[in-house]
Amino acid sequence: MSKRKSKSNSTKKLKSKINEKSKTNEKSKTNEKSKTNEKSKTNEKSKTNISKHLISSFIMPIILAIFIILNGETTSLAADNINTGLVLYNTVKTALESQKYFSDILKENSEIIENNQEFSSENASADATFISKLNTTNNKIALTFDDCNNRANMEEILDILSEENVKATFFITGDTIERYPDMLYKIIDSGNSIGNHSYKHRDFTVITSEEIKEEVEKTEEAIKELTGKSTKPMFRPPYGRFNDEVINTLGNLGFTKFVYWSIDTRDWSGISADDITSEVLSNAKPGAIVLMHASYGAKNTPAALPEIIKGLKEKGYEFVTFDE
């Protein structure tokens, strides 16, 4: 009897050990499963981050380059965009900077720019005239286009101007001229005017006077080489930004008239054609200078232009350039 009881106790102890081992194994498996899940989540997160990086650094520039090709840009330019993503970078950078600069510039310098006032400073050796409207009381208005780095937009804008027998002024950058010299010829041959807008559209208030000089002179040389004409004394500063050093440097180079605007369409921000048209027609006054763009961000400007011209003609406006 005693032996049976002892054997029963041993069996119970063995079962207990087996159960404990089983629980330990189950706990171990649960922990392993939890670790595996955490590791899997970490890997998935890492893959997601890598995917985001690939999209922003590689895939988006390729998509943009394909878009450029389909819109009439050159294959070599598209290849450059694939390799560097410059167009994507410059488009975003320009939009962000423009959003700040264009919203502030007229407020910051309203007393100087308003009514085409001359500006002089004890720290500036050169004087400058800031032109924000034409010197006329007649129904004359100036259409101006900046940047001009989107070939498809440029061609459409020039075709519309030609069809409507309207002339405009294009403030163009030097790198655009070197990329599309034929577009410069088309601007001139159509009777439009050309203005210097720097070489790479850099903010002149944060670069050295030597860099400013290089930006302006390279563009001036490119224009003179192709047209035989100088753009002096007119100049439109990138983003409309200036300070004493900018005035001194440009003044010493012969650029003393800074061309601004009285109507900012904000077309660079991608607003609709209707909004662009409304901004112009509702603010049109004798001597007004309209700021528009032929850049990648200003995708709806060509669509707005016919209605702008039609509306201004109905109001009795005559279109003039800064050569006149």
C-alpha atoms as one frame of an Amber mdcrd trajectory, in Angstrom:
protein
   0.000   0.000   0.000   2.823   2.335   0.936   4.598   1.536  -2.286   1.483
   2.380  -4.317   1.108   5.722  -2.505   4.745   6.563  -3.153   4.381   5.693
  -6.799   1.255   7.866  -7.048   3.117  10.822  -5.524   5.968  10.365  -7.957
   3.529  10.336 -10.853   1.927  13.553  -9.591   5.323  15.222  -9.265   6.253
  14.127 -12.794   2.982  15.475 -14.181   3.559  18.735 -12.320   7.027  19.094
 -13.801   5.681  18.339 -17.270   2.962  20.974 -16.825   5.486  23.559 -15.613
   7.776  22.819 -18.532   4.826  23.057 -20.894   3.864  26.455 -19.431   7.465
  27.609 -19.698   7.597  26.537 -23.324   4.301  28.274 -24.053   5.569  31.458
 -22.379   8.814  31.192 -24.313   6.922  30.736 -27.563   4.700  33.725 -26.744
   7.779  35.878 -26.034   9.446  34.700 -29.229   6.290  35.452 -31.186   6.085
  38.903 -29.609   9.726  39.612 -30.448   9.161  38.370 -33.989   6.143  40.654
 -34.364   8.079  43.640 -33.011  10.991  42.866 -35.320   8.558  42.513 -38.217
   6.987  45.896 -37.397  10.447  47.483 -37.173  11.388  45.997 -40.530   8.124
  47.192 -42.055   8.730  50.703 -40.658  12.252  50.634 -42.029  10.961  49.503
 -45.419   8.379  52.294 -45.337  11.085  54.890 -44.590  13.238  53.517 -47.386
  10.258  53.630 -49.741   9.554  57.250 -48.817  13.195  58.123 -49.384  13.191
  56.391 -52.769  10.002  58.163 -53.786  11.260  61.633 -52.789  14.839  61.210
 -53.983  14.514  59.074 -57.080  11.031  58.199 -58.277   9.514  61.710 -58.156
  12.305  63.300 -60.227  11.903  60.499 -62.806   8.137  61.065 -62.995   8.736
  64.799 -63.315  11.308  64.218 -66.046   8.819  62.063 -67.994   6.232  64.804
 -67.576   8.714  67.343 -68.918   9.451  65.199 -71.982   5.740  64.815 -72.695
   5.336  68.582 -72.420   7.941  69.341 -75.035  11.140  69.672 -73.009  14.434
  68.352 -74.319  15.626  64.840 -73.516  18.931  66.160 -72.166  17.121  68.392
 -69.696  14.983  65.458 -68.597  18.133  63.392 -68.049  19.580  66.141 -65.893
  16.419  66.165 -63.835  16.574  62.407 -63.323  20.165  62.632 -62.100  19.814
  65.611 -59.803  16.147  66.298 -59.174  16.923  69.989 -59.717  13.621  70.922
 -61.263  11.690  69.335 -58.400  13.934  71.035 -55.851  13.817  74.439 -57.559
  10.059  74.294 -58.052   9.403  73.563 -54.368  12.097  75.996 -53.217  10.828
  78.786 -55.466   7.232  78.254 -54.408   8.094  78.338 -50.700  10.376  81.351
 -51.010   7.959  83.182 -53.286   5.119  82.592 -50.858   7.096  84.493 -48.229
   8.769  87.119 -50.401   5.874  88.081 -52.642   3.499  88.432 -49.707   5.938
  90.678 -47.802   7.853  92.695 -50.372   5.248  95.355 -51.167   4.450  95.754
 -47.460   8.114  96.033 -46.465   8.964  98.579 -49.140   5.597 100.196 -49.876
   6.816 103.737 -49.132   9.795 103.310 -51.472   8.085 101.493 -54.324   4.751
 103.307 -54.369   4.395 105.999 -57.031   7.736 105.120 -58.666   9.739 106.819
 -55.937  13.472 107.248 -56.093  15.382 105.610 -53.290  18.651 106.692 -51.746
  20.370 105.698 -48.533  23.351 107.016 -46.595  24.759 103.494 -46.900  24.095
 103.268 -50.647  26.303 105.180 -53.064  23.956 104.586 -56.009  20.394 105.804
 -56.404  17.596 103.605 -57.713  14.135 104.210 -59.094  11.496 101.645 -58.237
   8.854 101.361 -60.925   5.573  99.834 -59.808   3.392 101.542 -62.400   3.704
 103.255 -65.770   4.019 107.023 -65.896   0.638 107.600 -67.549  -2.952 108.476
 -66.780  -4.166 106.867 -70.010  -5.575 103.369 -70.263  -2.229 101.698 -70.777
  -1.151  98.497 -69.070   1.993  96.328 -69.125   1.887  92.539 -69.011   5.116
  91.068 -67.618   6.230  87.451 -67.306   9.034  86.226 -65.020  11.381  83.199
 -65.048  10.225  81.658 -68.370  11.857  78.290 -67.587   8.857  76.208 -68.702
   9.210  75.854 -72.457   5.686  74.532 -72.983   4.167  77.468 -71.080   6.406
  79.934 -72.918   5.405  78.690 -76.353   1.708  78.767 -75.493   1.946  82.277
 -74.000   3.853  83.607 -77.017   1.332  82.033 -79.408  -1.572  83.630 -77.534
   0.099  87.056 -77.509   0.761  86.765 -81.235  -2.832  85.733 -82.008  -4.185
  88.643 -79.970  -1.618  91.110 -81.374  -0.494  91.966 -77.836   3.062  92.716
 -76.704   4.539  91.932 -73.278   7.840  92.133 -71.390   9.656  88.959 -70.361
  12.072  89.140 -67.424  14.115  86.075 -68.187  16.922  84.264 -66.379  20.297
  83.585 -67.986  20.201  79.821 -67.512  16.886  79.740 -69.385  18.405  81.728
 -72.263  21.304  79.288 -72.534  18.918  76.349 -72.435  16.408  77.737 -74.952
  18.130  80.363 -77.119  15.485  79.876 -79.811  12.808  81.048 -77.379  14.665
  84.333 -76.928  14.608  84.852 -80.691  10.883  84.097 -80.741  10.244  86.658
 -77.984  12.137  89.360 -79.868  10.805  88.458 -83.330   7.246  88.731 -81.996
   7.879  92.328 -80.930   8.038  91.616 -77.202  10.611  93.052 -74.794  13.318
  91.323 -72.774  14.423  92.184 -69.246  17.255  90.886 -67.050  16.064  88.736
 -64.133  19.457  87.380 -62.955  21.092  84.132 -64.018  19.757  81.512 -61.587
  17.042  83.462 -59.730  18.951  83.677 -56.449  17.994  85.967 -53.585  20.397
  88.905 -54.003  20.141  89.918 -50.346  21.895  86.752 -49.145  24.754  86.533
 -51.668  27.915  88.623 -52.096  28.273  91.628 -54.390  30.613  89.560 -56.588
  27.970  86.862 -56.930  25.338  89.496 -57.737  27.635  90.945 -60.390  28.193
  87.510 -61.929  24.452  86.738 -61.927  23.585  89.959 -63.742  26.521  90.170
 -66.144  26.192  86.568 -67.351  22.573  87.206 -68.271  23.344  90.565 -69.867
  26.089  88.969 -71.983  23.800  86.105 -73.038  21.090  88.525 -74.153  23.503
  90.853 -75.972  25.165  87.955 -77.755  21.851  86.784 -79.191  20.064  90.102
 -79.750  22.797  92.730 -79.913  20.832  94.776 -77.352  21.421  95.706 -73.730
  18.693  95.445 -71.099  20.058  98.393 -69.069  18.899 100.272 -67.056  15.873
  98.007 -66.356  16.149  95.090 -63.953  13.702  92.996 -61.955  15.305  91.570
 -58.786  14.556  87.912 -58.037  11.691  87.770 -55.522  11.706  91.582 -55.575
  14.372  91.562 -52.849  16.917  94.358 -52.434  19.103  96.140 -49.895  21.861
  98.795 -50.001  24.445  96.349 -51.295  22.128  95.199 -54.087  21.419  98.803
 -55.095  25.124  99.718 -55.059  26.197  96.668 -57.044  23.476  96.977 -59.684
  23.866 100.760 -59.881  27.580 100.426 -60.586  26.705  98.013 -63.411  24.249
 100.485 -64.946  21.020  98.935 -63.665  19.258 101.766 -61.841  15.568 101.137
 -62.566  14.001  98.297 -60.599  10.812  97.099 -62.278   8.175  95.939 -59.810
   4.424  95.493 -60.262   1.069  96.809 -59.107  -0.898  93.604 -59.758   0.502
  90.330 -58.420  -1.495  87.444 -59.893   0.165  84.865 -57.590  -0.030  82.487
 -60.552   3.187  80.810 -59.359   1.187  79.235 -56.520  -0.903  77.155 -58.934
  -4.198  79.024 -58.435  -6.926  78.561 -61.021  -7.182  80.398 -64.330 -10.387
  82.076 -63.122  -8.636  83.403 -60.004  -5.707  84.731 -62.056  -8.090  86.460
 -64.467 -10.160  87.935 -61.655  -7.068  89.312 -59.912  -6.027  91.216 -63.043
  -9.411  92.501 -64.195 -10.581  93.590 -60.747  -7.373  95.559 -60.060  -6.684
  97.022 -63.504  -5.931 100.755 -63.465  -4.231 103.147 -65.900  -0.477 102.450
 -65.805  -0.782  99.083 -64.043   2.044  96.542 -64.283   0.862  92.926 -64.149
   3.160  90.249 -62.729   2.762  86.747 -64.185   5.084  83.786 -64.704   6.022
  81.296 -67.399   7.376  78.794 -64.896   6.429  75.274 -63.789   4.334  76.454
 -60.851   2.266  78.804 -63.023   0.474  75.971 -64.778  -2.801  77.868 -65.321
  -1.392  81.137 -66.682  -1.720  80.175 -70.382  -5.385  79.291 -69.812  -6.031
  82.620 -68.068  -4.226  84.826 -70.590  -6.894  84.932 -73.372  -9.594  85.975
 -70.898  -7.281  88.576 -69.333  -6.553  90.114 -72.734 -10.220  90.005 -73.748
 -11.347  91.641 -70.482  -8.723  94.391 -70.645  -9.523  95.172 -74.286 -13.200
  95.478 -73.373 -12.183  98.002 -70.704 -10.320  99.980 -73.357  -6.732  99.178
 -72.337  -3.723  99.406 -74.629  -0.857  96.971 -74.037   2.673  98.389 -73.841
   6.191  97.107 -73.116   9.127  98.673 -71.298  10.851  99.357 -74.597   8.161
 101.874 -75.489
